[in-house]
Amino acid sequence: DGEVHINELKNGNAEMFWNPTSEVRRQRLKRHIVLFEEQTDFESERLWQHVTSAINKGDQHKATQEKFVLEEEQRNAARERRENGTEWKPLLFQHDAATNEWRYKYEDLRPWDPLNDIAQFEKNGILQTMERHLSTRMSNHKTTCINNQITRHKRSAKDCRRRKTSDQPSNHSQNTESSCSTPESVQELSDDDGKYLGFESLCAQCGKEMNHLKEIHSAVLSLQRAQQDIHR
């Protein structure tokens, strides 16, 4: 936040290395943080508040003392877990036995897609990416849901044909009417065909996902309008 100078010891000259001008400050990304009163006891800002306060006041002794208090509490908690045989299960990290390192469970290492990815955000400690288009997971689920219904429909048609064959009268008294109204052949169905057969209501999860996507789409449009106003 402040100016940084490089001091040349040989000749005593000072050179400006960094100057956070008002133009630099305007280009900063806005920092979004959880309100202090809404943070849990183990979130960093709340947990280390006394250490931070001492550092800001320049009281190194007090900062070291507060840091020791925190670390001692953590050691005591670990000791109690060992004595009680309680296993520590992190919510957001898992141990990698191959590298002997802790890794974030929800890390997304794929390259950023500027055409599809809108923003990355954190919710309940989980990093997520807001996308423009239907996610692959949603598309796969919808396809599976439709395929399951098609399979059930084909099975029903097959059972009907089997009943027609077994119930067929003798050659002397052929009955031209069928007791089953299900078509004898069912071709692969498109989405429109599914709607015609009453498949438009896929499942509760699909409906929930679609409503969620509509909300995201509405929010994206609002952001785009705001960006246009900023550019103007």
N, C-alpha and C positions, 0 to 999 in steps of 0.2 A: 504493500500500500504506500510505501514511501520511496524516496529517491535512493538509489544505490550508486556509490562512487568507488572507483578503483584508485587506490593511493599507490603511487610509484615511490618506493622507499629510496631509490637511488638519488632522485632529484627532488622528491617531495611534492611532485605535481599530482593533482587529483583530476580524474577523468570521469565524466558522467557515464555510467553504465546502463542505468535504467531509470526512466522517469514516467511514472503513471499519470500522464496528463488527463485532462477532462475528456479528451477524445478516446483515450484508452479505456477509461472508466465506462464510457457510454457503450463500448463494444463488449463489455463483460456479459457472460451468460447469467441470467437471474438464478439465484440460489434458492431452492425450495427446501425448507426444513420443517420438521414436525414441531409444533408449538411446545415450548418447554414443559408447560403444565400437562400436556397430553402424552409426554414421553414416559416409558416404563423405567423402572429403577435401574435396569442394566443397559440402557442406551447411553452411548459414550458421553454425550453432552451433560446429562444428568449425573452419571456415575462419577465423572471426573471434574465436576463443577468446582469443588473446593481447591483442587490442584490448579485448575485454570485460573481461578481468582487470585491465588497466591502468585502465580507466574506473572499475571497482568500487573500486580502490585510490586513486582520486583523482589518478592520475599522468597528467596531460594530455600531458606531453611524451612519455612512453613510448607512450601510445595513438596519438598522431600518428605516431610513428616506425613502429609496427607496421602502421598503416594504409598508410603510404607503401610499406612492403615488399610488402604484398599487391598494391597497385595497380601497382607496378613489375613484379612477376611477371606480372601480366595483360597489361601493355603489351608485355613481351618475348615472351610467348606469341603475341599478335596479330601482332607483327612477324615472327616465325618463320613463321606461317601464310601471311602475304602473300608472303614470300620464296620459300616452297616451293609456292605456288599451291594451298594446302589450303583448301577451302571449309568454313566453320564452319556446322555443321548442329545447331541447338538441338533437344533432344529434346521439349521441352514448349511451345515458343513458335514462332510463325510471323510473318513480316513482312507487314503489311498495306500494300500499295503505295498504296492510295487515301488513307489517313490518315498514312502514313509512321510507323506505330507497330507495336510488337511486341504480339501478342495471344496469350493462352493457348489452346492447341489444343483443350482439352477443356472449355472453359467451357460452363456450362449456365445459360442466362438465363431459362428458363421459371419462372413463379411456383411457389412451394412449395405442394404439394398436401397439406394436413394429413390428408386421408382416405386417401391412398395412399402418400405418402412417409414413410418411417420414420426414416431417418438419412442424413446425408451424411458420407462418409469419403474418405480419401486413401490410395491404394495405388500405390507406385512413382511418385509425383508426379502421378498421375491422379485427379482428383476424381470420385467416383461417388456415386449415390444408391440406397440400398436401398429397394425398393418392396414393398408388401403383395401386389400382384396380378401376374399374368403380364405381363411387359413387352410392349410393342407389337412390338418386334423379334422376340421369341420367338414371338408369335402369328402374325406374318406368315410367319416361317420355317416354322412347323408347317403353315400353310395352303398354302404353296407346295409343301411336301413331299407333302402329301396330294393336291393337284391334279396334281402330276407323276405320281403313281402311278395316279390315275384316268385320266389321258390315256393312259398306257401300256396300261391295262386295256381302254379303249375301242378303241385301235388294234389290240390283239390280237383283240378281238371282230369288228372290221371285216374284218381279214384272214381270219378264220375263215369269215365269211359269203361272202367272195369265193371262197374255196376250195370251199365247198359248192356255189356256183352253177356254177363251172367244171367240177367233178367230177360234176355231176348227170347220171344216165343218161338215155336217150331216154324218150319218153312211154310206150312199150310196156313198159318194165321199170323202173318207179319203185321206188326203194329208200327205205323210210320211215325207215331208221336213218341217223343223222348220224355222220360220222367226227370231228366236233368237239364237245366238251362245253361250250364257252364259250357263255354266254347270248347271244342275238341282240340284245338291247337292254339297255343299261346305263344306269340312271338315276343322277342325281347322288347321291353317297354322303355320308352323315353320318359322324361319327366311329364310331358303333356299327356302321354298315354296313362301314366300313373294317376294323374288327376282325373282322367275320364273314368277310371275304375275305382275312384274313391281313395286314392293313396295320398291325397294332398296333405293330410295330417300325418306327418311322418312319426314323430315321437316327441315326448316332452322335452328331451335334451335339445333336439333340433329346433323346436319352437323357442326355447330359451336362448339358444345361440343366435338365432335369427333376430330376436328382439334386441339382444345385446349388440349385434352388429349394426342394427338400425340406429341405436343410441350413439354408437361410435361414429357412424356416418354423419349424423346430425352435428356432433361435436366437431368433427373435422371440417365440415362446411363453415361452422362458426369461426374456427381458427383461420381458415382460408380468407374469409371476409375481413377478419382483423388484420391479417398480413397485407392484404390489398390496401386497406386504409393506411397502414404504416408506410407502405411504399409510396402512396400518393402524398 
